[in-house]
Amino acid sequence: MGAENPQLYKVMGLGDFDYSEFTPINILARGVPLLVARNEAPFNTFKEFVDYANANPNKVKIGSTGPGGLPSVIKAMLSSQVKLPVISVPYDGDGPALTALQGGAIDVMPAVLGAAIEHVRAGRMKVLALIDVTENAALPGVAPITQDFPAYGKYLPWGPFFGVFVKKGTPDIAVSKLQAAYAEGVKQPEFKALMDGRGFKIMNISGAEAETFLKKWQSVTSWIVWDAGAAKKSPEEFGIPRP
C-alpha cells in the first residue's frame, strides 16, 4: 500500500525513486482537498479570504506539515493564481494542525476532506474552498473552487491518492491475480460506503490507465512546487514534462 509522496521525492530531494519503478496493482481512491478556517475567522469564502489576506499582509496564519506535504502543495497551487501574503506555521501532521486551528493558533489550514469532514460536520471549523471541479456529496451545498476561480481547472481534479503497488519485475501471473482481486474488492458496498462517507473519490484503475494518472499527477504537482520555490530540484532535471 502506498500514497502519493514518492512522486515528489526527486524534486524535493527526499529520494531517488518514484512509482516508475513499481507496477500499479490498483489506485484505489483519491482524496479531495479543502481549505478550512477557524470559525471565528473574519472571512467565510475563498474570495473573502484572499481579499482579507491582501488587505492584511502577513497577518493570516496558515498551517503546514512541511515541504512537499499536502498543505504546502495546495498552498502553492492556490498561490499560482492569486496573491497570498500569509505566514506558514509548521505542524507535525494534519491532526495537530487541525487541533491548532480549532484553538485559534492558526487561521486557515489546507487539508484533505477525509481528515476534516468530522470537524466540519460537528461545526468546529468552516470550509472556505472545495478544491475540486464538482460538488461533493459529503459537503452538500459547497461549490467547487472552479465556480468562482475557473483558472484552477487546469490543475483539477487533483488530490492525494492511495493504492497498491509491487516492484517492477513481479511475475505477470501474480500481478494479474492481485489486480483482479483488488478490482473486485473496490466494488464491495462496504468499501464504497467508507469512501463516500469520507469524501474520497473511488478510482479503481490499474495498468496503462494508472500509469498515465501517475505521470500526470507527478507532472502537475512537481511543477507547482517548483514554480512556488518549494522544490529543491527542477522537474526538468528528471525529464518530468510541464503540464
PyMOL commands that set and color helices and strands:
alter all, ss='L'
color gray80, all
select helices_A, chain A and resi 5-12+19-21+46-55+70-79+94-103+113-121+145-147+150-154+172-186+189-198+207-227+235-238
alter helices_A, ss='H'
color red, helices_A
select strands_A, chain A and resi 2-3+22-30+33-37+61-64+87-90+108-112+126-130+161-167+201-205
alter strands_A, ss='S'
color yellow, strands_A
deselect
rebuild
show_as cartoon
